[in-house]
Amino acid sequence: MRIQAMAARSRGEELVPWTYEPAALGPFDCLLRVLACGLCSSDLHMVDNHWGMSRYPLVPGHEVVGEVVDIGSRVNQISVGDRVGVGWQRSACFQCHDCVSGREHCCNKGYQALLADGYGGFAEQMVADSRFCFPIPDGLPTDVAGPLLCGGITVYSALSSAGMTAGQESQEIGVIGLGGLGHLAIQFAAKSGNRVTVFTSSEDKATAASRLGAHQTILTQPDGRPASAPDRPLDLLISTVPIQLPWEAYVELVRPGGALTFVGVPPGRAPLPLDAMILHRRRLLTSSIAGRPMIQETLDVAARIGVRPTIETFPLAEVNHAIKKLRENRVRYRAVLMVE
């Protein structure tokens, strides 16, 4: 069997058709017929080898939704015909303290990234470790499920770890930035019954934030400082932007005992006012993806409360056009390649 894919043959190059022969399925492996795959900025980092772990030819795509067409001898949690999703992580050791605690994304012994240790979902088929294949709930359409496997998990796990509640007393939650991550954070927070304040630099995004469920939007000044304070102090503030901001101004918006959590990665060091945090016992957290239990929880919660990524779809053959739009920051808010 040979797999038809789109691959970068060397660093920074456009993707071209490429065919490869996968290894025979291992006992826990499965073969997927790819139905759709999200295009994320992390795919561009891998194409450009910004993180120094890319191997070429490189087949991007780590927000994969596919149909199981074959399984290894020890696969028992999914079956042929199931619709499943695969995210950033390919596999783990399953034996270390973090793995047995449901934090496989923190595994330091056998962690494998989908794109660094194999081939991704910009292809007609893909081999995956079945233990990192997650059943897609019936209520989630195929085209929107992919971005939840990366961007959705990133923000949901951060909000949950920072103490976001659902169905209880409403919390005040702030979201910095309205993009691929921010538009999902707004929905998870608002649709869980919380009051959401969004900080953004543009009027059109302020309008979009309201449509997504934000109760208040605050424009930021040219230096990134919020033009005003929220109506109420924030229980939780999540930053989804990859830029430096005047963090001391944002810390002051968090109530005593509240939390500031980062999922966007600013360049360099982020100067934080520790005195203001210590004085009022404000908490600082960071987050990336999540372990397997929370990944499945993210999908289930999104299906139940109606979180839906805002997407632009492209045929797989137009992947380079989609990449160009993403590089130019013209995608609102997630790009998805349709393979079927």
C-alpha positions in Angstrom: 0.0 0.0 0.0 1.2 3.5 -0.9 -0.2 6.7 0.6 -0.8 9.8 -1.5 0.2 13.0 0.5 1.2 16.6 0.2 4.7 17.2 1.6 7.4 19.9 2.0 10.5 18.4 0.4 12.8 20.8 2.3 12.6 23.7 4.7 10.1 26.4 3.9 9.1 25.0 0.5 5.6 24.8 -0.9 3.9 21.4 -0.5 4.0 19.0 -3.5 2.4 15.7 -4.2 4.4 12.9 -2.6 3.8 9.1 -2.2 5.2 7.0 0.6 4.8 3.4 1.8 4.0 3.1 5.5 5.4 0.5 7.7 3.2 -2.5 8.6 0.6 -1.8 11.3 2.0 -2.4 14.8 -0.3 -4.0 17.4 -1.7 -0.7 18.6 -1.7 1.1 15.3 -4.6 1.8 13.0 -5.0 3.0 9.4 -7.2 6.0 8.8 -8.9 7.3 5.7 -8.5 11.0 6.2 -11.7 13.0 5.8 -10.6 16.5 6.9 -7.5 18.1 8.5 -7.1 21.5 10.1 -4.2 23.8 9.1 -2.6 25.3 12.2 0.3 27.8 12.6 2.2 24.9 14.2 2.1 23.2 10.8 3.9 26.3 9.4 6.5 26.1 12.2 7.2 22.5 11.2 7.4 23.3 7.5 9.9 26.1 8.3 11.7 24.0 10.9 11.4 26.8 13.5 11.7 24.3 16.3 14.6 22.3 14.9 12.8 18.9 14.9 11.5 18.7 11.3 12.4 15.9 9.0 11.9 16.0 5.3 9.9 15.1 3.3 7.4 16.5 5.9 3.7 15.8 5.7 2.0 18.4 7.9 -1.4 18.1 9.5 -2.1 17.5 13.2 -5.8 18.2 13.4 -7.0 15.0 11.7 -10.4 13.6 11.4 -10.6 10.2 9.7 -12.4 6.9 9.4 -10.8 3.8 10.7 -10.2 1.3 7.9 -7.8 -1.2 9.5 -6.6 -1.9 13.1 -3.7 -3.7 14.7 -3.9 -6.9 16.7 -4.2 -5.3 20.1 -6.5 -2.4 19.3 -9.7 -2.6 21.4 -11.0 0.9 22.1 -11.9 1.8 18.5 -13.3 -0.3 15.6 -13.2 -0.2 11.8 -15.7 2.3 10.6 -15.4 4.7 13.6 -14.9 8.4 13.0 -11.9 9.5 15.1 -9.6 12.5 15.6 -5.8 12.7 16.0 -4.1 15.7 17.4 -0.5 17.0 18.0 0.7 14.0 20.0 1.4 10.7 18.3 2.3 8.5 21.3 3.8 8.2 24.8 5.5 5.7 27.0 2.3 4.9 29.0 4.4 3.9 32.0 5.8 7.1 33.6 4.0 8.9 36.5 2.6 11.5 34.1 1.2 9.0 31.7 -0.5 6.9 34.4 -1.9 10.2 35.8 -3.6 11.1 32.5 -0.9 13.7 31.6 0.6 11.9 28.6 1.5 15.3 27.1 4.0 15.7 29.9 5.7 12.4 29.2 9.5 12.7 29.2 10.3 9.1 28.3 8.4 8.2 25.2 6.7 11.3 24.0 6.2 11.4 20.2 4.9 14.3 18.2 2.8 13.4 15.2 4.8 15.5 12.7 8.3 15.0 14.1 8.0 11.2 14.5 5.9 10.3 11.4 3.6 11.7 8.8 0.6 13.9 9.3 -2.9 14.3 7.9 -2.4 16.2 4.7 -2.9 12.9 2.9 -5.5 10.5 1.7 -4.6 8.1 4.5 -2.5 8.0 7.7 -1.2 5.5 10.2 -1.8 6.5 13.9 -1.4 5.0 17.3 -5.0 4.0 18.2 -4.4 5.0 21.8 -4.2 8.6 20.6 -7.3 8.3 18.3 -10.4 9.9 19.9 -13.9 9.1 18.9 -15.7 12.1 17.5 -19.1 12.6 19.1 -22.0 12.4 16.7 -22.9 16.0 17.3 -19.7 17.3 15.9 -19.5 17.7 12.1 -16.4 16.5 10.4 -15.3 19.8 9.1 -15.3 21.6 12.5 -14.0 18.7 14.6 -10.3 19.0 13.6 -9.5 22.4 15.1 -10.9 21.2 18.4 -8.0 18.7 18.5 -5.4 21.4 18.9 -6.7 24.9 19.4 -9.8 23.7 21.2 -7.9 21.4 23.6 -5.3 24.1 24.2 -7.8 26.7 25.5 -10.2 24.3 27.2 -7.5 22.5 29.2 -6.1 25.9 30.2 -9.4 27.3 31.3 -10.2 24.1 33.2 -6.9 23.9 34.9 -7.2 27.5 36.0 -10.5 26.8 37.7 -13.3 27.5 35.1 -16.6 26.1 36.3 -19.7 25.2 34.4 -23.3 25.1 35.5 -22.4 26.7 38.8 -22.2 30.3 39.9 -21.1 32.4 36.9 -17.5 33.5 36.8 -15.9 36.5 35.3 -13.5 35.3 32.6 -11.3 37.5 30.4 -9.8 36.5 27.1 -6.9 38.4 25.5 -7.0 38.2 21.7 -9.5 37.1 19.2 -8.0 34.6 16.8 -7.7 30.9 16.3 -7.4 30.3 20.0 -9.3 33.2 21.4 -12.5 32.6 19.5 -12.7 29.1 21.0 -11.9 30.3 24.5 -14.8 32.8 24.3 -17.2 30.0 23.3 -16.0 27.5 25.9 -16.3 30.1 28.7 -19.5 31.7 27.7 -21.4 28.5 26.7 -20.4 27.1 30.1 -22.4 29.8 31.8 -19.7 32.4 32.5 -19.5 36.1 31.8 -16.8 36.8 29.3 -14.8 40.0 28.7 -12.6 40.1 25.6 -9.6 42.4 25.0 -8.9 43.1 21.3 -7.2 45.7 19.2 -9.8 46.2 16.5 -13.4 47.3 16.3 -14.4 44.5 13.9 -13.0 41.8 16.2 -14.9 43.5 19.1 -18.1 43.0 17.1 -17.2 39.4 16.3 -16.5 38.7 20.0 -20.0 39.8 20.9 -21.4 37.4 18.3 -19.4 34.6 19.8 -20.8 35.2 23.2 -18.7 37.9 24.9 -20.6 40.0 27.3 -18.1 42.9 27.2 -15.4 43.9 24.8 -12.5 46.3 25.6 -10.3 47.8 23.0 -6.6 48.0 23.6 -4.4 51.0 23.1 -1.4 51.0 20.6 0.9 49.8 23.3 -1.5 46.9 24.1 -2.8 48.4 27.3 -6.6 48.0 27.9 -8.4 51.2 27.4 -10.6 50.6 30.4 -11.2 48.0 33.2 -13.9 45.4 33.0 -17.2 46.1 34.8 -16.1 43.5 37.4 -12.8 42.0 38.5 -11.8 38.9 36.6 -11.7 35.4 38.2 -9.6 34.1 35.4 -7.8 35.8 32.5 -6.4 33.8 29.6 -3.9 35.2 27.1 -4.1 33.7 23.6 -1.7 36.2 21.8 1.9 35.5 20.8 3.0 39.1 21.6 4.4 41.0 24.6 1.9 43.2 26.4 2.1 45.5 29.5 1.3 42.6 31.8 1.2 44.7 34.9 -2.0 46.4 33.5 -3.7 43.0 33.0 -2.6 41.5 36.3 -4.4 44.4 38.1 -7.7 43.3 36.4 -7.6 39.9 38.1 -9.3 39.6 41.5 -7.4 38.4 44.6 -7.0 34.7 44.4 -7.7 34.7 40.6 -5.6 33.3 37.9 -3.7 34.5 34.8 -3.0 31.7 32.3 -0.9 31.8 29.1 -1.5 29.7 26.0 0.0 32.2 23.6 3.8 32.4 23.7 5.3 35.9 23.5 8.8 36.2 22.2 11.6 36.6 24.7 10.8 36.9 28.4 7.5 38.1 29.8 8.1 40.6 32.6 5.4 40.0 35.3 4.7 42.1 38.3 5.4 39.5 41.0 4.7 42.0 43.8 1.2 42.6 42.6 0.7 38.8 42.2 2.1 37.9 45.6 0.3 40.6 47.5 -3.1 39.4 46.3 -2.3 35.7 45.9 -3.0 35.8 42.2 -2.0 32.6 40.4 0.1 32.2 37.3 -0.4 29.2 35.0 0.6 28.0 31.6 -0.8 25.3 29.4 -0.2 23.6 26.1 -2.3 20.6 24.9 -3.7 18.0 27.3 -3.6 14.3 28.3 -6.0 11.8 26.8 -8.8 12.1 29.3 -9.1 15.8 28.8 -8.8 15.6 25.1 -11.9 13.4 25.0 -13.6 15.7 27.5 -12.9 18.6 25.3 -14.6 16.9 22.3 -17.6 15.8 24.4 -18.1 19.2 26.0 -17.9 21.0 22.6 -20.5 18.7 21.2 -22.8 19.1 24.2 -22.7 22.9 24.6 -22.3 23.8 21.0 -18.7 25.1 20.7 -18.0 25.3 16.9 -14.8 26.7 15.4 -15.2 29.3 12.8 -13.6 27.8 9.7 -12.6 28.3 6.1 -12.5 25.1 4.1 -10.2 24.3 1.2 -9.7 21.2 -0.9 -6.5 19.3 -0.1 -5.2 20.2 -3.6 -5.4 23.9 -2.6 -3.2 23.5 0.5 -0.6 26.0 -0.7 -3.3 28.6 -1.2 -4.5 27.9 2.4 -1.0 28.2 3.7 -0.5 31.5 2.0 -3.7 32.9 3.5 -2.6 31.7 7.0 0.9 33.2 6.6 -0.7 36.5 5.7 -3.1 36.3 8.7 -6.1 36.3 6.4 -7.9 33.2 7.8 -10.8 33.7 10.1 -10.3 31.8 12.3 -9.2 28.3 11.4 -8.4 26.7 8.0 -9.5 23.2 7.3 -8.5 21.0 4.4 -11.2 18.6 3.1 -9.9 15.3 1.8 -13.1 13.3 1.1 
